[in-house]
Amino acid sequence: MVGTERENGGTGMRLDGSVVVVTGAGNGIGAAMSREFAARGAHVVVNDIDGHAAESVAAGIGGTAAAGDAASDAGARELVSGALGEHGRIDLFCANAGTATAGGPEAPDEDWDHAWQLNVMAHVRAARAVLPHWLETGGGHFLATVSAAGLLTMLGAAPYSVTKHAAIGFAEWLAVTYADRGVTAQALCPQGVRTGMLAGSGETGQRLLAEDALEPERVAEVVADSLGGDFLVLPHPEVADRYARRAADPDRWLAGMSSLRRQVEQHG
């Protein structure tokens, strides 16, 4: 990893001169992180399944476009090998690609599988591809874009909530397992962010998240300032209090969420 000290003081990851891979970077949070990292001196490999979107973002920041499906095993390996072939190292891998899938048990298996592949297995496959490089060279940094839904839940979206919980679990496992070998892991858990995903979240998502939603550029700033710090990166600080209340008194928290669900349904 390049540097162990932030430019603004304190310990953490210094982005200047680093090589960063961002998946799902053609738009939204991924594009904003790519621009923010580049502005702080990183060379960014911009990955997206939409090649034109990846090329557009990369061209604007002097980065490298890498079109491909990072959720697949072959795609993850190709992305990592390509970045290593061009730059010789990867300091930070941002597993950012994800999908918001609504519904409950009645949602078709195809929807559940899509959420699982993109929200969970894409992280697993990224780690599988990049860990050998980090273990050989002495370290690296893994950032998983999860969601506040991974710490709490998202009403009306069981596949999304369940897979985001799993993504948190995997990021925790990485952090615990490789901390002594120079590999660090963090989980980015924003609440509402003004992206296409929020726009497509339907009336429930708008009611719950739109009022306090942040611009993706603000989320990217928080991420850049938080690299190498606390495991949970929380652009909405209030999520920490809700997570603590959930852990301290699960029954009370569940009752409160049920009440919120009824209010949303009544106004639906």
Secondary structure, 3 states (H helix, E strand, C coil): CCCCECCCCCECCCCCCCEEEECCCCCHHHHHHHHHHHHCCCEEEEEECCHHHHHHHHHHHCCEEEECCCCCHHHHHHHHHHHHHHHCCCCEEEECCCCCCCECCCCCHHHHHHHHHHHHHHHHHHHHHHHHHHHHHCCEEEEEECCHHHCCCCCCEHHHHHHHHHHHHHHHHHHHHHHHHCEEEEEECCCCECCHHHHCCHHHHHHHHCCCCECHHHHHHHHHHHCCCCCEECCCCHHHHHHHHHHHCHHHHHHHHHHHHHHHHHCC
